[in-house]
Amino acid sequence: MNNLGAVLAAYGLDFSHVVKATVHLHHPGRDLAGFNTVYETFVETPYPARTRWVRSWVTSSSRSTWSLPAER
């Protein structure tokens, strides 16, 4: 999330500009609770639309992949 925040900041944006979060989790049973905890520390209410996917192609070294479209 720090890296995503840095990308947003490079464009003069922050997490309040995110309109949708798409997250691909490798092991949702293991990672979902931690994902929710971290997500909620960066993104404030009202939360943007969110989609979570279980993907076998997400490598085990990276527990998730993200897409965060944002607008001003």
C-alpha positions as CSV (number, residue, x, y, z in Angstrom):
1,M,0.0,0.0,0.0
2,N,2.9,2.3,0.6
3,N,4.0,1.8,-3.0
4,L,0.5,2.4,-4.3
5,G,0.3,5.6,-2.2
6,A,3.6,6.8,-3.7
7,V,2.3,6.3,-7.2
8,L,-0.9,8.2,-6.4
9,A,1.2,11.0,-4.8
10,A,3.4,11.3,-7.9
11,Y,0.2,12.4,-9.7
12,G,-1.0,14.7,-6.9
13,L,-3.5,12.1,-5.7
14,D,-4.1,10.1,-2.5
15,F,-6.3,7.2,-1.5
16,S,-9.3,9.5,-1.2
17,H,-9.2,9.7,-5.0
18,V,-9.5,6.0,-5.6
19,V,-12.8,5.1,-7.2
20,K,-12.4,1.3,-7.2
21,A,-10.0,-1.3,-5.8
22,T,-9.5,-4.6,-7.6
23,V,-7.4,-7.0,-5.6
24,H,-6.3,-10.5,-6.6
25,L,-5.4,-12.6,-3.5
26,H,-3.3,-15.7,-3.8
27,H,-4.5,-17.3,-0.5
28,P,-7.7,-15.6,0.7
29,G,-8.1,-17.9,3.6
30,R,-4.8,-16.9,4.9
31,D,-4.6,-13.3,3.7
32,L,-8.1,-11.9,3.8
33,A,-8.1,-10.7,7.4
34,G,-4.7,-9.1,7.1
35,F,-5.7,-7.5,3.8
36,N,-8.8,-5.9,5.3
37,T,-6.8,-4.6,8.3
38,V,-4.2,-3.0,6.1
39,Y,-6.7,-1.7,3.5
40,E,-8.7,0.0,6.2
41,T,-5.6,1.9,7.5
42,F,-5.0,3.5,4.1
43,V,-8.5,3.9,2.7
44,E,-11.2,5.9,4.6
45,T,-14.9,5.8,4.5
46,P,-16.8,6.0,2.3
47,Y,-14.8,3.1,0.8
48,P,-14.5,2.9,-3.0
49,A,-16.1,0.0,-4.8
50,R,-14.0,-3.1,-4.2
51,T,-13.6,-6.4,-5.9
52,R,-11.5,-9.3,-4.6
53,W,-10.5,-12.2,-6.7
54,V,-8.8,-15.5,-5.9
55,R,-6.2,-16.1,-8.5
56,S,-3.8,-19.1,-8.8
57,W,-1.5,-17.0,-11.1
58,V,-0.6,-14.6,-8.3
59,T,2.9,-15.7,-7.3
60,S,3.4,-17.0,-3.8
61,S,6.1,-14.3,-3.2
62,S,3.5,-11.6,-3.8
63,R,0.4,-12.3,-1.9
64,S,-1.7,-10.0,-4.0
65,T,-1.9,-7.8,-7.1
66,W,-3.8,-4.5,-7.2
67,S,-5.6,-2.2,-9.6
68,L,-6.6,1.2,-8.2
69,P,-8.2,3.6,-10.7
70,A,-8.4,7.1,-9.3
71,E,-9.7,10.5,-10.4
72,R,-9.4,14.1,-9.3
